[in-house]
Amino acid sequence: MGVSLVGLALAACSKKEAAPEAAPDTTPTAQTEPVRGGQLVVAIRAEPAQLNPLVDQGSGAHSVRPALDSLVWDKGDGSYEPWLASSWEVSDDASTYVFHLRKDVKFHDGTPFNAEAVKANFDYVNNPANKSTGSTAKLKPVATVVDEYTVSVKLGTPESSFLTLIAAPYFGILSRQQIEQDPKSLATKLIGTGPFKFDNWVKGQSLTYVRNDDYHWAPAPFHQGAAYLDSIKYVFLPEDQTRFNALATKEAHVVDFIAPEYAKQVKANADFQTQEFLLPGVGYSLHLNTRRPPFDQVEVRKALLHGLNREEIVASATFGAYPVQEYLASTTPDFAKDLKNRIQYDPEQAARLLDEAGWKQRDAQGFRSKDGKRLASFIPYADNDQLAQRTLEQVQIDARKLGFDIQLQPVTDLPERLYNGNYGLLGTFQSEATGMQLWRLYGSDNISDGSTVGSNASFLRIPALDAVLAQARSSGKSPDRARYYAEAQEILPDFAPSVPLYSRARLVAIQKNVHGVAWDKAWPQPYLFDAWIGK
């Protein structure tokens, strides 16, 4: 193949860094002998727009995992367990990955899992016509079948976090037969190899899976054999209070994303178990559109970065439930714990920066102005997002103190705004257990240009940042990668493409008689294969 392969044949041999802080143990809980049978009802806040995770990594990632297995299981400490792949090798420059596959796996439609099936999944995300937005697609992977149970994947750009990316549910392996013969069905039906089979999707209400009795290839941390539950039913409850009520009335066994205003109450109630994970990646941040004034001026961006009292904004909006973050959440692998260029609250510095940028005058309402134009911008937010509304109302108040007029716009088309640039500021949240998120959100090659869809919402090109991100992504050794990502985190405040606010704490509440709820740490969320319902 013309590459030098590093012997990382088994997942347990691949070490990166210490386990993220505040991460719950993935070891299944077993207070008594597991009980078989029953339907587990899980209340989640968002219904997927469609089910195909190879197209939209955010839409269905939280509710497709029961039907989909991945090539590897991410243990969350920088090491991996075999799953559908029994072993693998990685090239020195992190651009070529060779996977040796299990030979005893079948899809729910009875077709064999093999190298051709894996290639079909990579071919799908690499086909521009399918418009995949996932991290894997960004890498332009080209898969080659070596033999029936061996596949080699060559990345268009090196990526040292590739195993974490493909461990996430949005690259759960789908049936080759479905992909090639019935691709339209991918949006509404899942055919994978997982412990549960897709059963029914009632739009606006629920998504149901039934047990796959033939399942016997779970990763090492979990029991071997079929799942304990007969079925899993996800119910879609977008209102925070409605989900809380479903917990209180025991209409749901598991309630995902307990809203911050209910966090203390739920944690203090002995009737419930709680598990909490501080989500890694790039937390909720205000991205500043540099294609529009006034954020084409770096002084204005830095003024907002240092002039907003982030501690008070976050404490007020989240009722103290979420921590303020830097440009990466502290639970993200390669988060720089010893940052020197931290974001300090300094309203006097912010005022000086605005003066330097020429915004010295004040209009009749007290807002800063220049050449007869007010220092103003606007921020759209989803009209049903109560947390975003609370947060942005606090941002608006703080910006007013700086003489900055920020208008809030509740909208129904927020996802489209990222791609068409119709905003002055845009609040987004990107959770993924890899420092690669800095490249996705701030790299120059992730800027939308009309022909490609990117996630760089500031549209800012920073050559120095691009250089260190490229070095981080091609570093096969953990210390090298960590050093380069630390440099990236030092660079970002100097250009202020965004204002980081908070990392989300994903709080899950569980009824006392439910056991075995674990965490999928590649894309942090509850993992329910080992779950069972006690008497």
C-alpha positions as CSV (number, residue, x, y, z in Angstrom):
1,M,0.0,0.0,0.0
2,G,3.0,2.2,0.1
3,V,2.5,3.4,3.7
4,S,4.3,2.7,7.0
5,L,1.9,1.1,9.4
6,V,2.0,1.6,13.1
7,G,1.1,-1.5,15.1
8,L,-2.1,-0.3,16.8
9,A,-3.8,-3.6,16.1
10,L,-6.0,-3.7,19.1
11,A,-8.0,-0.9,20.5
12,A,-6.6,-1.2,24.0
13,C,-3.2,-0.4,22.6
14,S,-4.2,3.0,21.3
15,K,-3.5,5.6,24.1
16,K,-4.0,9.3,23.8
17,E,-4.6,11.1,27.1
18,A,-6.2,10.9,30.5
19,A,-9.9,10.3,30.9
20,P,-12.0,13.4,30.6
21,E,-13.1,14.8,33.9
22,A,-16.6,14.4,35.2
23,A,-17.3,11.5,32.8
24,P,-19.6,8.7,34.1
25,D,-18.3,5.2,34.1
26,T,-19.4,3.1,31.1
27,T,-19.2,-0.1,33.1
28,P,-22.8,-1.6,33.2
29,T,-24.5,-1.4,36.6
30,A,-25.8,-4.6,37.9
31,Q,-27.4,-4.4,41.4
32,T,-29.2,-7.7,40.9
33,E,-29.6,-10.3,38.2
34,P,-30.7,-8.6,35.0
35,V,-34.4,-9.0,34.2
36,R,-35.3,-9.8,30.6
37,G,-38.2,-8.2,28.8
38,G,-40.2,-5.0,28.8
39,Q,-40.2,-1.8,26.8
40,L,-37.9,1.1,27.9
41,V,-39.5,4.5,27.2
42,V,-36.9,7.3,26.6
43,A,-38.0,10.9,26.5
44,I,-35.9,13.1,24.2
45,R,-36.2,16.7,23.3
46,A,-35.9,16.6,19.5
47,E,-37.3,14.5,16.8
48,P,-34.8,13.7,13.9
49,A,-35.6,15.5,10.7
50,Q,-34.7,12.2,9.0
51,L,-32.9,9.0,10.2
52,N,-30.0,8.7,7.9
53,P,-27.0,9.6,10.1
54,L,-24.6,9.4,7.1
55,V,-26.2,12.6,5.8
56,D,-26.9,14.6,9.0
57,Q,-24.8,13.8,12.0
58,G,-26.9,15.9,14.3
59,S,-30.4,15.0,13.2
60,G,-30.6,11.4,14.3
61,A,-27.4,10.7,16.3
62,H,-29.3,10.7,19.6
63,S,-31.9,8.2,18.5
64,V,-30.4,5.9,15.9
65,R,-27.8,4.1,18.0
66,P,-29.9,1.1,19.1
67,A,-29.9,-0.1,15.4
68,L,-26.4,0.8,14.5
69,D,-22.9,-0.5,15.5
70,S,-19.7,1.2,14.7
71,L,-16.3,-0.2,13.7
72,V,-14.8,0.6,17.1
73,W,-16.0,1.5,20.6
74,D,-14.5,4.7,22.1
75,K,-13.7,4.2,25.8
76,G,-13.4,7.9,26.4
77,D,-9.8,7.8,27.7
78,G,-8.1,7.8,24.3
79,S,-8.3,4.0,23.8
80,Y,-10.7,1.9,21.8
81,E,-12.3,-1.5,22.0
82,P,-12.9,-3.7,18.9
83,W,-16.5,-3.8,17.8
84,L,-17.3,-4.5,14.1
85,A,-13.6,-4.3,13.5
86,S,-11.5,-6.8,15.4
87,S,-8.3,-4.9,14.9
88,W,-6.7,-2.1,12.8
89,E,-3.5,-0.3,11.8
90,V,-2.9,3.4,11.3
91,S,-0.2,5.0,9.1
92,D,2.4,7.3,10.7
93,D,0.8,10.4,9.2
94,A,-2.7,9.4,10.3
95,S,-4.0,9.3,6.7
96,T,-4.5,5.6,6.1
97,Y,-6.5,3.2,8.3
98,V,-6.7,-0.5,7.7
99,F,-9.6,-2.4,9.4
100,H,-9.8,-6.2,9.9
101,L,-13.4,-7.0,10.3
102,R,-15.4,-9.6,12.3
103,K,-16.6,-12.6,10.2
104,D,-19.7,-13.5,12.2
105,V,-21.9,-10.4,11.8
106,K,-25.1,-10.0,9.8
107,F,-27.3,-7.0,9.0
108,H,-30.9,-7.0,10.1
109,D,-31.9,-7.8,6.5
110,G,-29.9,-11.0,6.6
111,T,-27.1,-9.8,4.3
112,P,-23.4,-10.3,5.4
113,F,-21.3,-7.6,7.1
114,N,-18.0,-7.5,5.2
115,A,-15.5,-5.2,3.6
116,E,-17.8,-4.4,0.7
117,A,-20.5,-3.2,3.2
118,V,-18.0,-1.0,4.9
119,K,-16.8,0.4,1.6
120,A,-20.4,1.2,0.6
121,N,-20.8,3.4,3.7
122,F,-17.6,5.3,3.1
123,D,-18.5,5.6,-0.6
124,Y,-21.9,7.1,0.4
125,V,-20.5,9.9,2.6
126,N,-17.7,10.6,0.0
127,N,-20.3,11.1,-2.8
128,P,-21.0,14.9,-3.1
129,A,-24.5,14.1,-4.4
130,N,-25.5,12.8,-0.9
131,K,-24.6,16.1,0.7
132,S,-23.2,14.5,3.9
133,T,-22.5,17.1,6.6
134,G,-20.7,14.8,9.0
135,S,-17.1,15.0,10.1
136,T,-16.2,11.8,8.3
137,A,-17.4,13.2,5.0
138,K,-15.2,16.3,5.5
139,L,-12.1,14.0,5.3
140,K,-13.0,12.6,1.9
141,P,-12.4,9.0,2.7
142,V,-11.6,6.6,-0.1
143,A,-12.2,2.9,0.9
144,T,-10.5,0.0,-0.9
145,V,-11.4,-3.7,-0.3
146,V,-8.3,-5.6,0.5
147,D,-10.1,-8.9,0.9
148,E,-13.5,-10.1,2.1
149,Y,-12.9,-8.9,5.7
150,T,-10.2,-6.3,5.3
151,V,-10.8,-2.7,4.2
152,S,-8.3,0.1,3.8
153,V,-9.4,3.8,4.1
154,K,-7.3,6.6,2.7
155,L,-8.3,10.1,3.9
156,G,-8.1,13.1,1.7
157,T,-6.6,15.0,4.7
158,P,-4.9,13.3,7.6
159,E,-6.9,13.0,10.8
160,S,-5.5,11.7,14.1
161,S,-9.0,11.7,15.6
162,F,-10.5,9.5,12.9
163,L,-11.2,6.5,15.2
164,T,-13.3,8.7,17.5
165,L,-15.2,10.1,14.5
166,I,-16.1,6.7,13.2
167,A,-16.9,5.4,16.7
168,A,-19.8,7.9,16.8
169,P,-23.4,6.8,16.0
170,Y,-23.5,9.1,12.9
171,F,-21.1,6.6,11.3
172,G,-22.9,3.5,12.4
173,I,-22.6,1.0,9.6
174,L,-25.7,0.6,7.4
175,S,-26.7,-2.3,5.2
176,R,-24.9,-2.2,1.8
177,Q,-28.1,-3.6,0.2
178,Q,-30.1,-0.7,1.6
179,I,-27.6,1.9,0.5
180,E,-27.2,0.6,-3.0
181,Q,-30.7,-0.8,-3.8
182,D,-33.0,1.4,-1.8
183,P,-31.2,4.6,-0.8
184,K,-34.4,6.7,-0.5
185,S,-35.4,4.5,2.4
186,L,-32.4,5.6,4.5
187,A,-34.3,8.7,5.6
188,T,-37.1,6.8,7.2
189,K,-35.8,3.3,8.1
190,L,-32.6,2.0,9.5
191,I,-31.0,-1.4,8.6
192,G,-27.9,-1.9,10.6
193,T,-26.2,-4.7,12.7
194,G,-27.2,-3.3,16.1
195,P,-28.8,-5.0,19.1
196,F,-32.2,-3.6,18.2
197,K,-34.0,-3.5,14.9
198,F,-36.0,-0.5,13.5
199,D,-39.7,-1.1,14.1
200,N,-41.8,2.0,13.6
201,W,-41.5,5.8,13.4
202,V,-44.7,7.7,14.1
203,K,-43.9,11.2,13.0
204,G,-44.3,13.8,15.7
205,Q,-44.6,11.2,18.4
206,S,-42.2,8.3,18.7
207,L,-39.5,6.0,17.3
208,T,-39.5,2.3,18.3
209,Y,-36.9,-0.5,18.1
210,V,-37.3,-4.2,18.9
211,R,-34.6,-6.6,20.1
212,N,-32.3,-8.3,17.6
213,D,-32.3,-11.9,19.0
214,D,-29.2,-12.8,16.8
215,Y,-27.0,-10.2,18.3
216,H,-23.7,-11.4,19.9
217,W,-21.0,-9.0,19.0
218,A,-21.2,-6.2,21.6
219,P,-17.9,-4.5,22.5
220,A,-16.0,-5.8,25.5
221,P,-17.4,-3.5,28.3
222,F,-20.9,-5.0,27.8
223,H,-22.6,-8.4,28.2
224,Q,-22.5,-10.8,25.3
225,G,-25.6,-12.0,23.6
226,A,-28.9,-10.3,22.9
227,A,-30.2,-7.2,24.7
228,Y,-32.3,-7.6,27.9
229,L,-35.1,-5.3,26.7
230,D,-37.8,-6.4,24.3
231,S,-37.9,-2.9,22.8
232,I,-36.9,0.7,23.2
233,K,-39.4,3.6,22.5
234,Y,-38.2,7.1,22.0
235,V,-40.9,9.7,22.6
236,F,-40.3,13.3,21.3
237,L,-41.0,15.9,24.0
238,P,-39.5,19.2,22.9
239,E,-40.8,21.2,25.9
240,D,-38.5,21.1,28.9
241,Q,-41.3,21.0,31.4
242,T,-43.1,18.3,29.5
243,R,-40.0,16.1,29.7
244,F,-39.7,16.8,33.4
245,N,-43.3,15.9,33.9
246,A,-42.8,12.6,32.1
247,L,-40.1,11.8,34.6
248,A,-42.2,12.8,37.6
249,T,-45.2,10.8,36.5
250,K,-43.1,7.8,35.5
251,E,-44.4,8.0,32.0
252,A,-40.7,7.7,30.8
253,H,-38.1,5.4,32.3
254,V,-35.2,7.7,31.0
255,V,-35.4,11.4,30.4
256,D,-32.6,12.9,28.4
257,F,-31.4,16.5,28.6
258,I,-33.0,17.6,31.9
259,A,-33.2,21.4,31.5
260,P,-30.9,23.4,33.8
261,E,-33.8,24.9,35.7
262,Y,-34.8,21.5,36.9
263,A,-31.3,20.1,37.5
264,K,-31.0,20.7,41.2
265,Q,-34.5,19.5,41.9
266,V,-34.0,16.2,40.0
267,K,-30.5,15.5,41.5
268,A,-31.9,16.0,45.0
269,N,-34.8,13.6,44.5
270,A,-34.1,10.1,45.8
271,D,-36.7,8.7,43.5
272,F,-34.4,9.2,40.5
273,Q,-30.9,8.2,39.4
274,T,-29.0,10.8,37.5
275,Q,-26.0,10.7,35.2
276,E,-24.3,13.8,33.9
277,F,-21.7,14.3,31.3
278,L,-20.0,17.6,30.5
279,L,-20.2,17.5,26.7
280,P,-16.8,17.8,24.9
281,G,-16.1,19.8,21.8
282,V,-17.0,23.4,21.1
283,G,-19.8,24.5,23.4
284,Y,-22.5,27.1,22.9
285,S,-20.6,30.0,21.3
286,L,-21.6,33.3,19.5
287,H,-19.9,33.2,16.1
288,L,-19.3,36.7,14.7
289,N,-20.0,37.0,10.9
290,T,-16.9,38.7,9.5
291,R,-18.6,39.2,6.1
292,R,-20.8,41.8,7.7
293,P,-19.9,45.0,9.5
294,P,-19.1,45.6,12.3
295,F,-17.4,42.2,12.8
296,D,-15.1,42.7,9.9
297,Q,-13.1,44.8,12.4
298,V,-11.0,42.6,14.8
299,E,-11.2,45.3,17.4
300,V,-15.0,45.1,17.5
301,R,-14.8,41.3,17.8
302,K,-12.2,41.4,20.6
303,A,-14.3,44.1,22.4
304,L,-17.3,41.8,22.5
305,L,-15.1,38.9,23.6
306,H,-13.7,40.8,26.6
307,G,-16.6,43.1,27.2
308,L,-19.3,40.5,27.9
309,N,-19.4,39.2,31.5
310,R,-19.5,35.6,30.5
311,E,-19.6,34.3,34.1
312,E,-22.7,36.3,34.9
313,I,-24.4,35.6,31.6
314,V,-24.0,31.8,31.9
315,A,-24.9,31.7,35.6
316,S,-28.1,33.6,35.0
317,A,-29.2,31.8,31.8
318,T,-28.4,28.3,33.1
319,F,-29.3,28.7,36.7
320,G,-25.7,27.8,37.6
321,A,-25.9,24.4,36.0
322,Y,-23.4,24.9,33.1
323,P,-19.7,26.1,33.4
324,V,-18.2,28.8,31.3
325,Q,-15.9,27.5,28.6
326,E,-12.8,28.5,26.6
327,Y,-12.6,27.7,22.9
328,L,-12.8,24.0,23.8
329,A,-14.8,22.3,26.6
330,S,-12.5,21.0,29.4
331,T,-13.7,17.4,28.8
332,T,-12.4,17.5,25.2
333,P,-9.3,15.4,24.5
334,D,-6.4,17.9,23.9
335,F,-8.1,20.7,25.9
336,A,-5.2,22.9,27.0
337,K,-5.4,22.9,30.8
338,D,-2.5,25.5,31.1
339,L,-3.8,28.1,28.7
340,K,-2.0,31.4,29.0
341,N,-4.2,33.3,26.5
342,R,-7.4,32.9,28.5
343,I,-10.4,35.1,27.9
344,Q,-10.6,37.7,30.6
345,Y,-13.6,40.0,31.3
346,D,-12.2,43.5,30.9
347,P,-14.9,46.1,30.0
348,E,-12.3,48.9,30.1
349,Q,-10.2,47.1,27.5
350,A,-13.4,46.6,25.4
351,A,-14.1,50.3,25.5
352,R,-10.6,51.2,24.4
353,L,-10.8,48.7,21.5
354,L,-14.1,50.2,20.3
355,D,-12.6,53.7,20.5
356,E,-9.6,52.5,18.4
357,A,-12.0,51.1,15.9
358,G,-13.6,54.5,15.5
359,W,-16.8,53.9,17.4
360,K,-16.4,56.9,19.7
361,Q,-19.6,58.8,19.4
362,R,-22.9,58.1,21.1
363,D,-26.3,58.5,19.6
364,A,-29.5,59.7,21.4
365,Q,-30.1,56.3,22.9
366,G,-26.5,55.9,24.2
367,F,-25.3,53.5,21.6
368,R,-21.9,53.9,20.0
369,S,-21.8,55.2,16.4
370,K,-19.4,56.0,13.6
371,D,-20.1,58.1,10.5
372,G,-23.7,58.3,11.5
373,K,-24.2,54.6,11.8
374,R,-25.0,52.8,15.0
375,L,-22.8,50.0,16.3
376,A,-25.4,47.3,15.8
377,S,-26.0,43.7,14.7
378,F,-28.6,40.9,15.0
379,I,-28.7,37.3,16.2
380,P,-31.3,34.8,15.1
381,Y,-32.3,31.9,17.4
382,A,-34.7,29.0,17.2
383,D,-38.1,30.3,18.4
384,N,-38.6,27.3,20.6
385,D,-35.2,27.3,22.3
386,Q,-35.8,28.7,25.8
387,L,-32.2,28.4,26.9
388,A,-30.9,30.3,23.9
389,Q,-33.4,33.0,24.4
390,R,-32.4,33.4,28.1
391,T,-28.7,33.4,27.2
392,L,-29.1,36.0,24.4
393,E,-31.3,38.3,26.5
394,Q,-28.4,38.5,28.9
395,V,-25.9,39.0,26.1
396,Q,-28.1,41.9,24.8
397,I,-28.1,43.5,28.2
398,D,-24.3,43.3,28.6
399,A,-23.7,44.5,25.0
400,R,-25.9,47.5,25.8
401,K,-23.5,48.5,28.5
402,L,-20.7,48.6,25.9
403,G,-22.9,50.8,23.6
404,F,-23.6,47.9,21.3
405,D,-27.1,47.4,20.0
406,I,-27.7,43.6,19.5
407,Q,-31.2,42.7,18.3
408,L,-32.7,39.3,18.9
409,Q,-34.6,37.5,16.1
410,P,-36.7,34.3,16.9
411,V,-36.8,32.3,13.7
412,T,-37.8,28.9,12.4
413,D,-35.0,28.5,9.8
414,L,-31.9,28.6,12.1
415,P,-30.0,25.7,10.4
416,E,-30.2,27.4,7.1
417,R,-28.8,30.6,8.5
418,L,-25.4,28.9,9.0
419,Y,-25.1,28.2,5.3
420,N,-26.6,31.4,3.9
421,G,-24.8,33.8,6.3
422,N,-28.0,35.7,7.2
423,Y,-26.9,36.8,10.6
424,G,-24.6,39.1,12.4
425,L,-24.0,36.7,15.3
426,L,-25.0,33.0,15.4
427,G,-25.2,30.8,18.5
428,T,-24.1,27.2,17.7
429,F,-23.1,24.2,19.7
430,Q,-20.9,21.3,18.4
431,S,-20.3,18.3,20.6
432,E,-17.7,15.7,19.6
433,A,-15.0,14.1,21.6
434,T,-12.1,15.4,19.6
435,G,-10.1,18.6,19.2
436,M,-10.8,18.3,15.5
437,Q,-13.8,20.5,16.3
438,L,-11.5,23.5,16.2
439,W,-10.8,22.7,12.5
440,R,-14.5,22.2,11.7
441,L,-15.6,25.5,13.2
442,Y,-12.5,27.7,12.6
443,G,-10.6,26.2,9.7
444,S,-10.5,28.1,6.4
445,D,-11.4,25.0,4.4
446,N,-14.7,24.8,6.3
447,I,-16.0,28.1,5.0
448,S,-19.2,27.9,2.9
449,D,-18.5,29.2,-0.6
450,G,-21.8,28.6,-2.4
451,S,-20.7,25.2,-3.8
452,T,-19.7,23.6,-0.5
453,V,-21.4,23.6,2.9
454,G,-19.0,24.5,5.8
455,S,-19.4,25.0,9.5
456,N,-17.0,27.9,9.9
457,A,-19.7,30.4,10.9
458,S,-17.4,33.4,11.3
459,F,-16.1,33.0,7.7
460,L,-12.7,34.1,9.0
461,R,-9.5,32.8,7.5
462,I,-6.6,32.6,10.0
463,P,-3.5,31.2,8.2
464,A,-1.5,30.7,11.5
465,L,-4.4,28.7,12.9
466,D,-4.8,26.6,9.7
467,A,-1.1,25.7,9.9
468,V,-1.2,24.4,13.5
469,L,-4.5,22.6,13.0
470,A,-3.0,20.8,10.0
471,Q,-0.1,19.7,12.1
472,A,-2.4,18.5,14.9
473,R,-4.5,16.5,12.6
474,S,-1.6,14.7,11.0
475,S,0.2,14.0,14.3
476,G,0.2,10.3,15.1
477,K,1.6,10.8,18.5
478,S,-0.6,12.1,21.4
479,P,1.9,14.6,22.8
480,D,2.5,16.2,19.4
481,R,-1.2,16.5,18.7
482,A,-1.9,18.0,22.2
483,R,0.9,20.6,21.7
484,Y,-0.5,21.8,18.4
485,Y,-4.1,21.9,19.6
486,A,-2.9,24.0,22.6
487,E,-1.3,26.4,20.2
488,A,-4.6,26.7,18.3
489,Q,-6.4,27.5,21.6
490,E,-3.8,30.2,22.3
491,I,-4.2,31.8,18.8
492,L,-8.0,32.0,18.7
493,P,-8.5,34.9,21.3
494,D,-6.2,37.1,19.2
495,F,-8.6,37.0,16.3
496,A,-11.9,36.5,18.2
497,P,-14.0,34.7,15.6
498,S,-16.5,33.9,18.3
499,V,-17.4,34.4,21.9
500,P,-17.4,31.1,23.8
501,L,-20.1,30.9,26.5
502,Y,-20.8,27.5,28.1
503,S,-20.3,23.8,27.9
504,R,-23.5,21.9,28.2
505,A,-23.9,19.4,31.0
506,R,-26.0,16.6,29.5
507,L,-28.1,15.5,32.5
508,V,-30.0,12.2,32.2
509,A,-32.6,11.2,34.8
510,I,-33.5,7.5,35.2
511,Q,-36.2,5.8,37.2
512,K,-34.9,3.8,40.2
513,N,-35.9,0.5,38.8
514,V,-33.9,0.9,35.6
515,H,-30.3,-0.5,35.5
516,G,-27.5,-0.7,33.0
517,V,-27.7,2.7,31.4
518,A,-24.1,3.5,30.1
519,W,-22.5,6.2,28.0
520,D,-21.4,6.3,24.4
521,K,-18.5,8.7,24.7
522,A,-17.6,9.1,21.1
523,W,-20.8,11.3,20.8
524,P,-21.7,11.6,24.4
525,Q,-25.2,10.1,25.0
526,P,-26.9,7.3,26.9
527,Y,-26.1,3.8,25.6
528,L,-28.9,1.4,26.3
529,F,-27.8,-2.1,25.2
530,D,-27.2,-3.2,28.7
531,A,-30.3,-1.5,30.1
532,W,-33.0,-3.6,31.9
533,I,-36.1,-2.8,34.0
534,G,-36.3,-4.2,37.5
535,K,-39.4,-5.1,39.4
